[in-house]
């Protein structure tokens, strides 16, 4: 699985930063010290709240070689990320931790209501193969960031309008279709998911 779930507050890395800074004084390797979480996505969620995707523990690297994989080509932000909801004063209303992610660009979250509960949902995805990405769906309920249950845990999609967050093709207020590529059939197929009150169920 590409996503590991859990709800936690952002980690305080002040001591780690101080230790790294002290080491910097003693070496001449031109190391880069990151003094705050790295934001890879920033989006107005509702009036007065903003959603962020922040790298809170991990590494940043670049690979522009012709031999790098599609997953690793370019800028790489990898490690533990927090989805963070903040108000206009910068107060954290909710924080949701996801481990072992890798993003190769800054991106916008695609927001829509997929289960007709009046709350904006968003997809968050990871590279799976050259034919597509795996996505989960998240929402904010009572200022708490949650992962909406999906039959099969993740949705495989090949035709997307954003690699790390994509818009789902809504069929009605509670269902959507996706187009994964089938290696066995050698063509794009169609899968339909519908919210049954508890999860997005494949129908």
TIBA-580383 format. One record per residue (C-alpha): residue number from 1; residue in three letters; x, y, z. Coordinates in Angstrom, 1 decimal, padded with zeros to 4 digits. Layout:
     k     r       px       py       pz
   NUM   ALA        X        Y        Z
...
//
This chain:
     k     r       px       py       pz
     1   UNK    000.0    000.0    000.0
     2   UNK    001.2    003.5   -000.8
     3   UNK   -000.7    005.2    002.1
     4   UNK   -000.4    004.6    005.8
     5   UNK   -003.0    006.4    007.8
     6   UNK   -003.1    008.1    011.2
     7   UNK   -004.1    011.4    012.7
     8   UNK   -001.4    013.3    014.6
     9   UNK   -000.2    016.8    015.2
    10   UNK    002.8    018.2    013.4
    11   UNK    006.1    017.2    014.8
    12   UNK    008.3    019.8    016.5
    13   UNK    011.8    019.5    014.9
    14   UNK    013.3    022.5    016.6
    15   UNK    016.0    020.5    018.4
    16   UNK    016.9    018.6    015.2
    17   UNK    017.2    021.9    013.3
    18   UNK    019.5    023.3    016.0
    19   UNK    021.7    020.2    015.9
    20   UNK    021.9    020.4    012.1
    21   UNK    022.7    024.1    012.2
    22   UNK    025.5    023.5    014.7
    23   UNK    027.0    020.8    012.5
    24   UNK    026.8    023.2    009.6
    25   UNK    029.2    025.5    011.3
    26   UNK    031.8    022.8    011.5
    27   UNK    031.6    021.5    007.9
    28   UNK    032.0    023.0    004.5
    29   UNK    029.8    020.7    002.4
    30   UNK    027.4    023.5    001.5
    31   UNK    024.5    021.5    003.1
    32   UNK    021.0    022.9    002.9
    33   UNK    019.2    023.3    006.2
    34   UNK    015.4    023.3    006.0
    35   UNK    014.1    025.3    009.0
    36   UNK    010.4    024.6    008.5
    37   UNK    008.1    022.0    006.9
    38   UNK    008.1    022.2    003.1
    39   UNK    004.7    023.0    001.6
    40   UNK    004.0    021.2   -001.7
    41   UNK    000.3    022.2   -001.9
    42   UNK   -001.6    025.2   -000.6
    43   UNK   -005.3    025.6   -001.2
    44   UNK   -008.2    027.7    000.0
    45   UNK   -010.7    025.2    001.4
    46   UNK   -013.5    027.3    002.7
    47   UNK   -013.8    031.0    003.5
    48   UNK   -011.4    031.4    006.4
    49   UNK   -009.6    028.0    006.1
    50   UNK   -006.6    026.8    004.0
    51   UNK   -005.5    023.2    003.3
    52   UNK   -001.8    022.4    003.1
    53   UNK    000.2    019.3    002.2
    54   UNK    003.5    019.6    004.1
    55   UNK    006.6    017.5    004.1
    56   UNK    007.4    017.3    007.8
    57   UNK    010.1    014.6    007.9
    58   UNK    012.1    013.2    005.0
    59   UNK    014.3    014.6    002.3
    60   UNK    014.4    016.7   -000.8
    61   UNK    016.5    015.7   -003.8
    62   UNK    016.7    016.2   -007.6
    63   UNK    017.3    013.8   -010.4
    64   UNK    017.4    015.1   -013.9
    65   UNK    019.2    012.1   -015.5
    66   UNK    017.9    010.2   -018.5
    67   UNK    018.2    007.0   -016.4
    68   UNK    015.8    008.1   -013.6
    69   UNK    012.4    006.5   -013.4
    70   UNK    009.1    008.4   -014.0
    71   UNK    008.5    008.2   -010.2
    72   UNK    011.8    009.9   -009.4
    73   UNK    012.5    012.2   -012.3
    74   UNK    012.9    015.9   -011.4
    75   UNK    012.4    017.3   -007.9
    76   UNK    011.6    014.8   -005.2
    77   UNK    009.9    015.6   -001.9
    78   UNK    009.7    012.3   -000.1
    79   UNK    008.9    011.1    003.4
    80   UNK    006.2    011.8    006.0
    81   UNK    003.6    014.4    005.0
    82   UNK    000.9    016.2    007.0
    83   UNK   -002.4    017.3    005.5
    84   UNK   -003.0    020.4    007.5
    85   UNK   -006.1    022.6    007.9
    86   UNK   -005.4    026.1    009.2
    87   UNK   -007.5    029.2    009.9
    88   UNK   -006.6    032.7    008.7
    89   UNK   -004.5    033.2    011.9
    90   UNK   -002.4    030.2    011.1
    91   UNK   -003.9    028.1    013.9
    92   UNK   -003.9    024.4    013.1
    93   UNK   -007.5    023.1    013.2
    94   UNK   -006.6    019.5    012.1
    95   UNK   -003.6    017.6    011.0
    96   UNK   -003.5    014.2    009.3
    97   UNK   -000.2    012.3    008.8
    98   UNK    000.6    010.1    005.8
    99   UNK    003.9    008.2    005.6
   100   UNK    006.1    007.1    002.7
   101   UNK    004.9    009.5    000.0
   102   UNK    006.8    011.0   -002.9
   103   UNK    005.9    014.1   -004.9
   104   UNK    007.9    015.5   -007.9
   105   UNK    006.2    018.8   -008.2
   106   UNK    004.1    021.4   -006.4
   107   UNK    000.4    020.9   -007.1
   108   UNK   -003.2    022.1   -006.4
   109   UNK   -005.8    019.9   -004.7
   110   UNK   -008.9    019.3   -006.9
   111   UNK   -011.9    019.9   -004.7
   112   UNK   -015.4    018.6   -005.1
   113   UNK   -018.2    017.0   -003.1
   114   UNK   -018.4    013.3   -004.2
   115   UNK   -020.8    011.9   -001.5
   116   UNK   -023.3    014.7   -001.3
   117   UNK   -022.7    015.6    002.3
   118   UNK   -022.1    019.3    001.6
   119   UNK   -018.3    018.9    002.4
   120   UNK   -015.6    019.4   -000.2
   121   UNK   -013.5    016.3   -000.8
   122   UNK   -010.2    015.9   -002.6
   123   UNK   -008.1    013.2   -004.1
   124   UNK   -004.5    012.6   -003.2
   125   UNK   -002.5    010.2   -005.4
   126   UNK    000.8    008.4   -005.8
   127   UNK    002.6    007.1   -008.9
   128   UNK    001.8    003.4   -009.4
   129   UNK    003.1    002.6   -012.9
   130   UNK    003.6    004.3   -016.3
   131   UNK   -000.1    003.6   -016.9
   132   UNK   -001.5    005.4   -013.9
   133   UNK   -001.8    006.5   -010.3
   134   UNK   -003.4    005.3   -007.1
   135   UNK   -005.7    007.7   -005.3
   136   UNK   -007.5    008.0   -002.0
   137   UNK   -010.3    010.5   -001.2
   138   UNK   -010.1    012.8    001.8
   139   UNK   -012.6    015.3    003.3
   140   UNK   -012.9    017.6    006.3
   141   UNK   -015.8    016.8    008.7
   142   UNK   -016.3    019.1    011.7
   143   UNK   -012.8    020.5    011.1
   144   UNK   -011.3    017.0    011.2
   145   UNK   -009.4    015.7    008.1
   146   UNK   -010.6    012.2    007.4
   147   UNK   -010.0    009.5    004.7
   148   UNK   -013.2    008.5    003.1
   149   UNK   -013.5    004.7    002.9
   150   UNK   -013.2    003.1   -000.5
   151   UNK   -013.9   -000.5   -001.5
   152   UNK   -010.4   -001.8   -002.3
   153   UNK   -008.8    001.0   -000.3
   154   UNK   -007.4    002.9   -003.3
   155   UNK   -008.6    003.8   -006.8
   156   UNK   -006.4    003.1   -009.8
   157   UNK   -006.8    005.8   -012.5
   158   UNK   -004.9    006.2   -015.8
   159   UNK   -006.7    009.2   -017.3
   160   UNK   -006.1    012.2   -014.9
   161   UNK   -006.0    016.0   -015.0
   162   UNK   -003.4    016.1   -012.2
   163   UNK   -000.9    013.5   -011.2
   164   UNK   -001.1    014.0   -007.4
   165   UNK   -004.7    015.2   -007.2
   166   UNK   -007.2    014.6   -009.9
   167   UNK   -010.8    015.5   -010.6
   168   UNK   -013.2    012.5   -010.6
   169   UNK   -015.8    012.2   -013.3
   170   UNK   -019.1    012.7   -011.4
   171   UNK   -022.1    010.8   -012.8
   172   UNK   -024.5    012.1   -010.2
   173   UNK   -024.4    013.5   -006.7
   174   UNK   -023.0    010.3   -005.1
   175   UNK   -021.2    008.4   -007.9
   176   UNK   -018.3    008.8   -010.3
   177   UNK   -016.4    006.9   -013.0
   178   UNK   -012.7    006.4   -013.5
   179   UNK   -010.7    005.1   -016.5
   180   UNK   -007.9    002.7   -015.6
   181   UNK   -005.7    001.1   -018.2
   182   UNK   -006.0   -002.7   -018.3
   183   UNK   -002.7   -004.4   -019.2
   184   UNK   -004.5   -007.7   -019.9
   185   UNK   -007.0   -006.2   -022.2
   186   UNK   -004.6   -003.7   -023.7
   187   UNK   -007.1   -000.8   -023.5
   188   UNK   -008.7    001.7   -021.1
   189   UNK   -011.7    000.4   -019.1
   190   UNK   -014.3    002.1   -016.9
   191   UNK   -015.0    001.6   -013.2
   192   UNK   -017.9    003.2   -011.4
   193   UNK   -018.0    003.9   -007.6
   194   UNK   -021.0    005.0   -005.6
   195   UNK   -021.3    006.2   -002.0
   196   UNK   -023.5    003.8   -000.1
   197   UNK   -023.6    005.9    003.1
   198   UNK   -020.4    004.3    004.5
   199   UNK   -018.0    003.9    001.7
   200   UNK   -017.4    004.4   -002.1
   201   UNK   -018.4    001.0   -003.4
   202   UNK   -017.5   -000.3   -006.8
   203   UNK   -020.6   -001.1   -008.8
//
